[in-house]
Each structure stands twice: as C-alpha cells, then as structure tokens.
C-alpha cells in the first residue's frame, strides 16, 4: 500500500520500540487495538522537534516507504554539530517464524525495496551538548532533506546512573567493551580483567567470583581474593554470586557460604537473585534473616506486587540496605528476538522506577553463540549484541531500548519520582 502521493513517503515513527515490519503503515502499534495511524500532516514533513537534556542520548526512527515498483538506493548524509549515528534497521528470522527488526547495521548506501519500508535509526548524542541550545540535525537522502531540531533544555549533570547488569560480559574484542560502555551497562559477568578495565569502561562491579562453590572454606575464599588482588581488584570491585535463585531449601546453604565469605573478608559483597515469585508468609521467618545478609539484592520482577498477602515481604524489600535491583529475563530462545523485546527493556526500567530500585538486570545480552539454530538442543541463543567481521560489534534495538530505559530512570530520579 502506498504512503502519500510521491514516489517516496517518509515519516518519523511515534514510538521506535513497538512493532515494525516492511509493510507497516505510518503510526504506532497498540497491540489488541491495532494501529494508531499518523495524520496526513505528519507524512513527508521537512522538520521535527526533539526535546533532550544535556547528558542524554535519544533514539529516533525514520521510516521511508518506496511507493515505486523498483528498488530505490541512496546514501544518507547527516550534518550536525552533535554526534549522530544513522543505522539501518535489519531483520532476523527467529524460530518463532516472525520476521523481527533487531540488528542496527552501519551502511554507507541503503536500499528501500519496491513497495516496502526502510527504517533508519538515528542516535542523537547530547552528552556534551550545551544547555539552552538548539542543534539542527539535517538528514539528506534521495534528493530530500529532513531536519530534527534538537532542543537542549536542562542538564543531567550530577544525576546518578542506574546499576545495570546485562547478565553477560563483553565479547573479547574492544568494540564489544566499547558498546557496553556506550549503552551504559556498568555491571558485567565476572571477567578476570585488571582493575584498569573497570576504570576505562565504566564498570561499577563484576558479578560472580570464579571458584566460589558450595562448601567453600575460609582459606579458599582468601585465596580467591588474593588472586583477584593480583589484577588490582579490591573486594569492593566484585560480588559473590553464591546460588542462583535460592529458595527455602537452599537458603541455609547460601547463608553458610555467606558467613564463610564474610569471615574471610568482611568487605566482600554478596549478590542474591531470587526466582519468579514472592514467598508466602509462612516462609518469611526463613527469608527475612537471609535478606539481611544481601549486599546486592535482585529479585525477579514478579516479586514486586501490590497483592496484600505479600505486602510485608515487599515492604521488607524496600527497606533493605545495599544495592536494590530488580530483574527480568529475555530468556535463551526466541523471546529475546520477538517484536516486543525492545519494549520489555523499557518496561523493566519503569518497574524499577515504580518500586524505587537502584537499577535492574536483564538476562541476557550476550550468552553463548549468537547465531540462530547454532545448537540443535538450544536454538536461538539469547544475544542482543552480535560480533561482526573485522572485530566490529553490532548493536540492536534491544541495546538502544536498554539505553532508553536508563534515560527514563535518570529523569525520574532527577524529578524525585
């Protein structure tokens, strides 16, 4: 279906995080309510307004519909006084059989297929912009020019950043480390790396201590600490991931390990991520003393509820000392690549805002091989950051949505929400 009367129809997507397909109409997908279409006045507009605060990075999705019967190729060109990236939204086909726009590819020349959409992802970087200025960002394509007037009002200087753990570490390439830093991931799966890596890439904490195990002794703990110290790492630089999602049966073992570690070195930090559901009141006598031992608590999002039967437990979560997180999972499978996956990143950030959490974790942004159907028994491994040729790293709509979630969290913190 044609968009507008010209050979190319183009529009600014009202919500970059919702469904996007080669034939999607101009507008926003609202789920069961279908599409909310843009008015005609929003098509082929020459100017758009963007409000941003100094210190932020914002995403814009610009759609081009080729109304002709032949492919149209062009070289997008950007002129701006702030850093701007233009990438092509590319599709993957996960095992659920639905083409999903996920990869953001760097291309000098792009092609709008006949009768289809082309998505251009603009990343507008106002981290070093001047408060009170408006920066015109001009995009030239196929003989047209569209301008985004990026108005900088206010500053994020001094506003804290959320703790953000992607349940992964970067691939062993500099571009992957840079990608983690650029997005804002500041907790990573334990890598045996020198302290200077943490400082260079903005890593607040390494999660997990290799060698920790059930029955670990004080002597073994001190040996692991000494091994980390050879890399310049202090106990404050990492936390101990003792048992994954402990429940009533494994909590006593978790507490024994915790006591051993704290005996060996009181500065050690203890991580805990609880499983899917809040414990019933009959278990609170077991959970509450255990919760008091956490240094970093990261229960699953289903724990945060307004159900009266768990109100006492939720209240306890909010009163704990240390770093208070919440986590969600993209899972190892097609979920991570489905159409709603970017919106999930923003939703968990909104829950962190609602429940006054210091940040959140998402499983997972790198996990195993990135290639679909690489393993017969474990297809569609969950990867939202891809290694590419020549040491480059490909980012995705998921990574940009995670960045957007962190931006929303910081705004809420600045506004006292």
SULDA-V533421 format. One record per pair of residues at least 24 apart in sequence whose ideal C-beta (glycine too) atoms are under 10 Angstrom apart, sorted by the first residue. I is the first residue (numbers start at 1). J is the second residue. If there is no record, write none. Layout:
# SULDA-V533421
I&J / I&J
This chain:
# SULDA-V533421
1&25 / 1&65 / 1&67 / 1&115 / 2&65 / 2&66 / 2&67 / 2&68 / 2&115 / 3&38 / 3&43 / 3&44 / 3&63 / 3&64 / 3&65 / 3&66 / 3&67 / 3&117 / 4&40 / 4&43 / 4&44 / 4&65 / 4&67 / 5&43 / 5&44 / 5&67 / 6&43 / 6&44 / 6&65 / 6&67 / 6&68 / 6&144 / 7&65 / 7&66 / 7&67 / 7&68 / 7&70 / 7&72 / 7&142 / 8&44 / 8&64 / 8&65 / 8&66 / 8&67 / 8&68 / 8&72 / 8&74 / 8&112 / 8&118 / 8&141 / 8&142 / 8&143 / 8&144 / 9&43 / 9&44 / 9&63 / 9&64 / 9&65 / 9&66 / 9&67 / 9&117 / 10&43 / 10&44 / 10&45 / 10&62 / 10&63 / 10&64 / 10&65 / 10&112 / 10&117 / 10&118 / 10&120 / 10&139 / 10&141 / 10&142 / 10&144 / 10&146 / 11&38 / 11&42 / 11&43 / 11&44 / 11&45 / 11&48 / 11&61 / 11&62 / 11&63 / 11&64 / 11&65 / 11&117 / 11&146 / 12&38 / 12&42 / 12&43 / 12&45 / 12&48 / 12&49 / 12&50 / 12&60 / 12&61 / 12&62 / 12&63 / 12&122 / 12&146 / 12&148 / 13&38 / 13&59 / 13&60 / 13&61 / 13&62 / 13&63 / 13&89 / 13&117 / 13&119 / 13&120 / 13&121 / 14&38 / 14&42 / 14&61 / 15&61 / 15&342 / 15&343 / 15&346 / 16&58 / 16&59 / 16&60 / 16&61 / 16&62 / 16&63 / 16&89 / 16&101 / 16&119 / 16&121 / 16&122 / 16&342 / 16&343 / 16&397 / 16&400 / 16&401 / 16&404 / 17&59 / 17&61 / 17&339 / 17&340 / 17&341 / 17&342 / 17&343 / 17&344 / 17&345 / 17&346 / 17&347 / 17&397 / 17&398 / 17&400 / 17&401 / 17&404 / 17&405 / 18&61 / 18&339 / 18&340 / 18&342 / 18&343 / 19&98 / 19&100 / 19&101 / 19&338 / 19&339 / 19&340 / 19&342 / 19&343 / 20&61 / 20&63 / 20&89 / 20&91 / 20&99 / 20&100 / 20&101 / 20&102 / 20&117 / 20&119 / 20&339 / 20&342 / 20&397 / 21&91 / 21&98 / 21&99 / 21&100 / 21&101 / 21&116 / 21&117 / 21&119 / 21&339 / 22&65 / 22&91 / 22&99 / 22&101 / 22&112 / 22&113 / 22&115 / 22&116 / 22&117 / 22&118 / 22&119 / 23&65 / 23&115 / 23&116 / 23&117 / 24&63 / 24&65 / 24&101 / 24&116 / 24&117 / 24&119 / 25&63 / 25&65 / 25&117 / 26&63 / 26&65 / 26&117 / 29&339 / 29&340 / 29&343 / 31&340 / 38&63 / 44&144 / 44&146 / 45&146 / 45&147 / 46&144 / 46&145 / 46&146 / 46&147 / 47&136 / 47&138 / 47&145 / 47&146 / 47&147 / 47&148 / 47&149 / 48&137 / 48&139 / 48&146 / 48&147 / 48&148 / 48&149 / 48&150 / 49&134 / 49&147 / 49&148 / 49&149 / 49&150 / 49&151 / 50&122 / 50&124 / 50&126 / 50&134 / 50&135 / 50&137 / 50&148 / 50&149 / 50&150 / 50&151 / 50&152 / 51&149 / 51&150 / 51&151 / 51&152 / 51&153 / 51&154 / 52&82 / 52&124 / 52&125 / 52&126 / 52&129 / 52&135 / 52&150 / 52&151 / 52&152 / 52&153 / 52&154 / 52&156 / 52&407 / 53&126 / 53&129 / 53&131 / 53&151 / 53&152 / 53&153 / 53&154 / 53&155 / 53&156 / 53&157 / 53&159 / 53&407 / 53&410 / 53&411 / 53&414 / 54&126 / 54&127 / 54&128 / 54&129 / 54&130 / 54&131 / 54&132 / 54&133 / 54&152 / 54&153 / 54&154 / 54&155 / 54&156 / 54&157 / 55&126 / 55&127 / 55&128 / 55&129 / 55&131 / 55&152 / 55&154 / 55&155 / 55&156 / 55&157 / 55&158 / 55&159 / 55&161 / 55&407 / 55&410 / 55&414 / 56&124 / 56&125 / 56&126 / 56&127 / 56&129 / 56&152 / 56&154 / 56&155 / 56&156 / 56&159 / 56&403 / 56&404 / 56&406 / 56&407 / 56&410 / 56&411 / 57&82 / 57&83 / 57&85 / 57&123 / 57&124 / 57&125 / 57&126 / 57&127 / 57&182 / 57&183 / 57&184 / 57&400 / 57&403 / 57&404 / 57&406 / 57&407 / 58&122 / 58&123 / 58&124 / 58&125 / 58&126 / 58&148 / 58&150 / 58&400 / 58&403 / 58&404 / 58&407 / 59&85 / 59&104 / 59&121 / 59&122 / 59&123 / 59&124 / 59&342 / 59&397 / 59&400 / 59&401 / 59&403 / 59&404 / 59&407 / 60&84 / 60&86 / 60&120 / 60&121 / 60&122 / 60&123 / 60&124 / 60&137 / 60&139 / 60&148 / 60&150 / 61&89 / 61&101 / 61&119 / 61&120 / 61&121 / 61&122 / 61&397 / 61&400 / 62&86 / 62&89 / 62&118 / 62&119 / 62&120 / 62&121 / 62&122 / 62&139 / 62&141 / 62&146 / 62&148 / 63&89 / 63&112 / 63&117 / 63&118 / 63&119 / 63&120 / 64&110 / 64&112 / 64&116 / 64&117 / 64&118 / 64&119 / 64&120 / 64&141 / 64&142 / 64&144 / 64&146 / 65&112 / 65&115 / 65&116 / 65&117 / 65&118 / 66&111 / 66&112 / 66&113 / 66&114 / 66&115 / 66&116 / 66&117 / 66&118 / 66&142 / 67&112 / 67&114 / 67&115 / 68&112 / 68&114 / 68&115 / 69&114 / 69&115 / 70&113 / 70&114 / 70&115 / 71&111 / 71&112 / 71&113 / 71&114 / 71&115 / 71&116 / 71&118 / 72&110 / 72&111 / 72&112 / 72&113 / 72&114 / 72&118 / 72&141 / 72&142 / 73&109 / 73&110 / 73&111 / 73&112 / 73&118 / 73&142 / 74&109 / 74&110 / 74&111 / 74&112 / 74&118 / 74&140 / 74&141 / 74&142 / 74&143 / 74&144 / 75&107 / 75&108 / 75&109 / 75&110 / 75&140 / 75&141 / 75&142 / 76&107 / 76&108 / 76&109 / 76&110 / 76&118 / 76&120 / 76&122 / 76&139 / 76&140 / 76&141 / 76&142 / 77&108 / 77&138 / 77&139 / 77&140 / 77&141 / 77&145 / 78&120 / 78&122 / 78&137 / 78&138 / 78&139 / 78&140 / 78&141 / 78&148 / 79&136 / 79&137 / 79&138 / 79&139 / 79&140 / 79&145 / 79&147 / 80&122 / 80&124 / 80&125 / 80&135 / 80&136 / 80&137 / 80&138 / 80&139 / 80&147 / 80&148 / 80&150 / 81&129 / 81&130 / 81&133 / 81&135 / 81&136 / 81&137 / 81&150 / 82&124 / 82&125 / 82&126 / 82&127 / 82&128 / 82&129 / 82&130 / 82&133 / 82&135 / 82&136 / 82&137 / 82&150 / 82&152 / 83&123 / 83&124 / 83&125 / 83&126 / 83&127 / 83&128 / 83&129 / 84&122 / 84&123 / 84&124 / 84&125 / 84&135 / 84&137 / 84&138 / 84&139 / 84&148 / 84&150 / 85&121 / 85&122 / 85&123 / 85&124 / 85&125 / 85&182 / 85&395 / 86&110 / 86&120 / 86&121 / 86&122 / 86&123 / 86&137 / 86&139 / 86&141 / 87&119 / 87&120 / 87&121 / 87&122 / 87&123 / 87&394 / 87&395 / 87&396 / 87&400 / 88&118 / 88&119 / 88&120 / 88&121 / 89&117 / 89&118 / 89&119 / 89&120 / 89&121 / 89&396 / 89&397 / 90&119 / 90&121 / 90&394 / 90&396 / 91&119 / 92&337 / 92&372 / 92&380 / 92&386 / 92&396 / 93&337 / 93&372 / 94&333 / 94&334 / 94&335 / 94&336 / 94&337 / 94&338 / 94&341 / 94&372 / 94&373 / 94&379 / 94&380 / 95&333 / 95&334 / 95&337 / 95&372 / 95&373 / 95&379 / 95&380 / 96&333 / 96&334 / 96&335 / 96&337 / 96&338 / 96&339 / 96&380 / 97&334 / 98&334 / 98&337 / 98&338 / 98&339 / 99&339 / 100&334 / 100&336 / 100&337 / 100&338 / 100&339 / 100&340 / 100&341 / 100&342 / 100&396 / 100&397 / 101&337 / 101&339 / 101&342 / 101&396 / 101&397 / 102&336 / 102&337 / 102&338 / 102&339 / 102&341 / 102&342 / 102&383 / 102&384 / 102&386 / 102&394 / 102&395 / 102&396 / 102&397 / 102&398 / 102&399 / 103&337 / 103&384 / 103&386 / 103&388 / 103&394 / 103&395 / 103&396 / 103&397 / 104&394 / 104&395 / 104&396 / 104&397 / 104&398 / 104&399 / 104&400 / 105&388 / 105&394 / 105&395 / 105&396 / 106&388 / 106&392 / 106&394 / 106&395 / 110&141 / 110&142 / 112&141 / 112&142 / 119&397 / 120&146 / 121&395 / 121&396 / 121&397 / 121&400 / 122&148 / 123&182 / 123&395 / 123&400 / 123&403 / 124&148 / 124&150 / 125&150 / 125&182 / 126&150 / 126&151 / 126&152 / 126&155 / 126&156 / 127&156 / 127&182 / 129&155 / 130&155 / 131&155 / 131&156 / 131&157 / 154&411 / 154&414 / 155&414 / 156&407 / 156&410 / 156&411 / 156&413 / 156&414 / 158&414 / 159&409 / 159&410 / 159&411 / 159&412 / 159&413 / 159&414 / 159&415 / 160&358 / 160&359 / 160&409 / 160&410 / 160&413 / 160&414 / 161&186 / 161&202 / 161&204 / 161&359 / 161&406 / 161&407 / 161&409 / 161&410 / 161&413 / 162&186 / 162&325 / 162&349 / 162&352 / 162&353 / 162&357 / 162&358 / 162&359 / 162&360 / 162&405 / 162&406 / 162&407 / 162&408 / 162&409 / 162&410 / 162&412 / 162&413 / 163&187 / 163&204 / 163&205 / 163&296 / 163&298 / 163&323 / 163&324 / 163&325 / 163&352 / 163&357 / 163&358 / 163&359 / 163&360 / 163&361 / 163&406 / 164&188 / 164&204 / 164&325 / 164&349 / 164&352 / 164&359 / 164&360 / 164&361 / 164&362 / 164&365 / 164&402 / 164&403 / 164&405 / 164&406 / 164&409 / 165&189 / 165&204 / 165&205 / 165&207 / 165&271 / 165&273 / 165&296 / 165&298 / 165&325 / 165&327 / 165&359 / 165&360 / 165&361 / 165&362 / 165&363 / 165&364 / 165&365 / 166&207 / 166&330 / 166&361 / 166&362 / 166&363 / 166&364 / 166&365 / 166&366 / 166&367 / 166&384 / 166&385 / 166&398 / 166&399 / 166&402 / 167&207 / 167&273 / 167&298 / 167&327 / 167&329 / 167&330 / 167&361 / 167&362 / 167&363 / 167&364 / 167&365 / 167&366 / 167&367 / 167&382 / 168&207 / 168&362 / 168&363 / 168&364 / 168&365 / 168&366 / 168&367 / 168&368 / 168&382 / 168&383 / 168&384 / 168&385 / 169&193 / 169&203 / 169&206 / 169&207 / 169&208 / 169&365 / 169&366 / 170&197 / 170&201 / 170&203 / 170&365 / 170&366 / 170&385 / 170&387 / 170&393 / 171&366 / 171&370 / 171&383 / 171&385 / 171&386 / 171&387 / 171&391 / 171&393 / 172&387 / 173&387 / 173&388 / 173&390 / 173&391 / 173&392 / 173&393 / 174&201 / 174&391 / 174&393 / 175&385 / 175&387 / 175&388 / 175&390 / 175&391 / 175&392 / 175&393 / 175&394 / 175&395 / 176&366 / 176&385 / 176&386 / 176&387 / 176&391 / 176&392 / 176&393 / 176&394 / 176&395 / 177&201 / 177&202 / 177&203 / 177&393 / 178&393 / 179&365 / 179&366 / 179&385 / 179&386 / 179&392 / 179&393 / 179&394 / 179&395 / 179&399 / 180&365 / 180&366 / 180&385 / 180&393 / 180&399 / 182&393 / 182&395 / 182&399 / 182&403 / 183&365 / 183&384 / 183&385 / 183&395 / 183&398 / 183&399 / 183&400 / 183&401 / 183&402 / 183&403 / 183&404 / 183&406 / 184&359 / 184&399 / 184&402 / 184&403 / 184&405 / 184&406 / 184&407 / 184&409 / 184&410 / 185&362 / 185&365 / 185&385 / 185&399 / 185&402 / 185&403 / 185&406 / 186&359 / 186&406 / 187&238 / 187&239 / 187&271 / 187&296 / 187&298 / 187&323 / 187&325 / 187&359 / 187&361 / 188&365 / 188&366 / 189&241 / 189&364 / 189&365 / 189&366 / 189&367 / 190&228 / 190&233 / 190&238 / 190&239 / 190&240 / 190&241 / 191&231 / 191&238 / 192&227 / 192&228 / 192&230 / 192&231 / 192&233 / 193&231 / 193&232 / 193&233 / 194&230 / 194&231 / 194&232 / 194&233 / 195&228 / 195&229 / 195&231 / 195&232 / 195&233 / 195&234 / 195&237 / 196&231 / 196&232 / 197&231 / 197&232 / 197&233 / 198&231 / 198&232 / 198&233 / 198&237 / 198&238 / 199&232 / 203&237 / 203&238 / 204&236 / 204&237 / 204&323 / 204&359 / 205&236 / 205&237 / 205&238 / 205&239 / 205&269 / 205&271 / 205&295 / 205&296 / 205&323 / 206&233 / 206&237 / 206&238 / 206&239 / 206&241 / 206&269 / 207&238 / 207&239 / 207&240 / 207&241 / 207&269 / 207&271 / 207&273 / 207&296 / 207&298 / 207&361 / 208&238 / 208&239 / 208&240 / 208&241 / 208&242 / 208&271 / 209&233 / 209&235 / 209&238 / 209&239 / 209&240 / 209&241 / 209&242 / 209&261 / 209&268 / 209&269 / 209&271 / 210&238 / 210&241 / 212&240 / 212&241 / 212&242 / 212&243 / 212&257 / 212&260 / 212&261 / 213&242 / 213&257 / 214&242 / 214&243 / 214&250 / 214&253 / 214&254 / 214&256 / 214&257 / 215&253 / 215&256 / 215&257 / 215&260 / 216&240 / 216&242 / 216&256 / 216&257 / 216&260 / 216&261 / 216&264 / 217&260 / 217&264 / 218&259 / 218&260 / 218&261 / 218&262 / 218&263 / 218&264 / 218&265 / 219&260 / 219&264 / 220&260 / 220&261 / 220&264 / 221&257 / 221&260 / 221&261 / 221&262 / 221&263 / 221&264 / 221&265 / 221&268 / 222&261 / 222&263 / 222&264 / 222&265 / 223&264 / 224&261 / 224&264 / 224&265 / 224&268 / 225&261 / 225&264 / 225&265 / 225&267 / 225&268 / 234&265 / 234&267 / 235&261 / 235&264 / 235&265 / 235&266 / 235&267 / 235&268 / 235&269 / 236&267 / 236&268 / 236&269 / 236&295 / 237&269 / 238&268 / 238&269 / 238&271 / 239&268 / 239&269 / 239&270 / 239&271 / 239&272 / 239&294 / 239&295 / 239&296 / 239&322 / 239&323 / 240&268 / 240&269 / 240&270 / 240&271 / 240&272 / 240&295 / 240&296 / 241&270 / 241&271 / 241&272 / 241&273 / 241&296 / 241&298 / 242&270 / 242&271 / 242&272 / 243&271 / 243&272 / 243&273 / 244&271 / 244&272 / 244&273 / 244&274 / 244&275 / 245&272 / 245&273 / 245&274 / 245&275 / 245&276 / 245&299 / 245&300 / 246&272 / 246&273 / 246&274 / 246&275 / 246&287 / 246&290 / 247&274 / 247&275 / 247&277 / 247&279 / 247&283 / 247&286 / 247&287 / 248&279 / 248&280 / 248&282 / 248&283 / 248&286 / 248&287 / 248&290 / 249&286 / 251&279 / 251&283 / 251&286 / 251&287 / 251&289 / 251&290 / 251&291 / 252&286 / 252&290 / 254&290 / 254&293 / 255&286 / 255&289 / 255&290 / 255&293 / 258&290 / 258&293 / 258&294 / 258&295 / 259&293 / 262&293 / 262&295 / 267&295 / 268&295 / 269&294 / 269&295 / 269&296 / 269&322 / 269&323 / 270&294 / 270&295 / 270&296 / 270&297 / 270&322 / 271&295 / 271&296 / 271&297 / 271&298 / 271&322 / 271&323 / 271&325 / 271&361 / 272&296 / 272&297 / 272&298 / 272&299 / 272&322 / 272&325 / 273&297 / 273&298 / 273&299 / 273&300 / 273&325 / 273&326 / 273&327 / 273&361 / 273&363 / 274&298 / 274&299 / 274&300 / 274&302 / 274&303 / 274&317 / 274&327 / 275&299 / 275&300 / 275&302 / 275&303 / 276&300 / 276&301 / 276&302 / 276&303 / 276&329 / 277&302 / 277&303 / 277&305 / 277&310 / 278&302 / 278&303 / 278&304 / 278&305 / 278&307 / 278&309 / 278&310 / 278&311 / 278&313 / 278&314 / 278&317 / 279&303 / 279&310 / 279&313 / 280&309 / 280&310 / 280&313 / 281&309 / 281&310 / 281&311 / 281&312 / 281&313 / 283&313 / 284&310 / 284&312 / 284&313 / 284&316 / 287&313 / 287&316 / 288&312 / 288&313 / 288&316 / 288&320 / 291&316 / 291&317 / 291&319 / 291&320 / 292&316 / 292&319 / 292&320 / 292&321 / 292&322 / 293&320 / 293&322 / 294&320 / 294&321 / 294&322 / 294&323 / 294&324 / 295&320 / 295&321 / 295&322 / 295&323 / 296&320 / 296&322 / 296&323 / 296&324 / 296&325 / 296&358 / 296&359 / 296&361 / 297&321 / 297&322 / 297&323 / 297&324 / 297&325 / 297&326 / 297&357 / 297&358 / 298&323 / 298&324 / 298&325 / 298&326 / 298&327 / 298&357 / 298&358 / 298&359 / 298&360 / 298&361 / 299&324 / 299&325 / 299&326 / 299&327 / 299&355 / 299&357 / 300&326 / 300&327 / 300&328 / 300&329 / 300&361 / 300&363 / 301&326 / 301&327 / 301&328 / 301&329 / 301&347 / 301&348 / 301&351 / 301&352 / 301&355 / 301&357 / 301&360 / 302&326 / 302&328 / 303&327 / 303&355 / 304&351 / 304&352 / 304&354 / 304&355 / 304&356 / 304&357 / 305&355 / 314&355 / 317&355 / 317&356 / 317&357 / 318&355 / 318&356 / 318&357 / 322&358 / 323&357 / 323&358 / 323&359 / 324&352 / 324&355 / 324&356 / 324&357 / 324&358 / 324&359 / 324&360 / 325&352 / 325&357 / 325&358 / 325&359 / 325&360 / 325&361 / 326&351 / 326&352 / 326&354 / 326&355 / 326&357 / 326&358 / 326&359 / 326&360 / 326&361 / 326&362 / 327&352 / 327&357 / 327&359 / 327&360 / 327&361 / 327&362 / 327&363 / 328&352 / 328&360 / 328&361 / 328&362 / 328&363 / 329&361 / 329&362 / 329&363 / 329&364 / 329&382 / 330&362 / 330&363 / 330&364 / 330&365 / 330&367 / 330&382 / 330&383 / 330&384 / 330&398 / 331&363 / 331&364 / 331&367 / 331&380 / 331&382 / 332&363 / 332&364 / 332&367 / 332&368 / 332&378 / 332&379 / 332&380 / 332&381 / 332&382 / 332&383 / 333&378 / 333&379 / 333&380 / 333&381 / 333&382 / 334&372 / 334&379 / 334&380 / 334&382 / 335&380 / 335&382 / 336&362 / 336&363 / 336&364 / 336&365 / 336&367 / 336&380 / 336&381 / 336&382 / 336&383 / 336&384 / 336&396 / 336&398 / 337&372 / 337&380 / 337&382 / 337&383 / 337&384 / 337&396 / 337&398 / 338&380 / 339&397 / 341&382 / 341&384 / 341&396 / 341&397 / 341&398 / 341&401 / 342&384 / 342&396 / 342&397 / 342&398 / 342&399 / 342&400 / 342&401 / 342&402 / 342&404 / 342&405 / 343&397 / 343&401 / 344&398 / 344&401 / 344&402 / 344&405 / 345&384 / 345&397 / 345&398 / 345&399 / 345&400 / 345&401 / 345&402 / 345&403 / 345&404 / 345&405 / 345&406 / 346&401 / 346&402 / 346&404 / 346&405 / 346&406 / 346&407 / 346&408 / 347&401 / 347&405 / 348&401 / 348&402 / 348&405 / 349&401 / 349&402 / 349&404 / 349&405 / 349&406 / 349&407 / 349&408 / 349&409 / 349&410 / 349&412 / 350&405 / 350&408 / 350&409 / 350&412 / 351&405 / 352&405 / 352&406 / 352&408 / 352&409 / 352&412 / 353&405 / 353&408 / 353&409 / 353&410 / 353&411 / 353&412 / 353&413 / 353&417 / 354&412 / 354&417 / 356&412 / 356&413 / 356&417 / 357&409 / 358&409 / 358&413 / 359&405 / 359&406 / 359&409 / 360&402 / 360&405 / 360&406 / 360&409 / 362&398 / 362&402 / 362&405 / 365&395 / 365&396 / 365&398 / 365&399 / 365&402 / 366&393 / 370&394
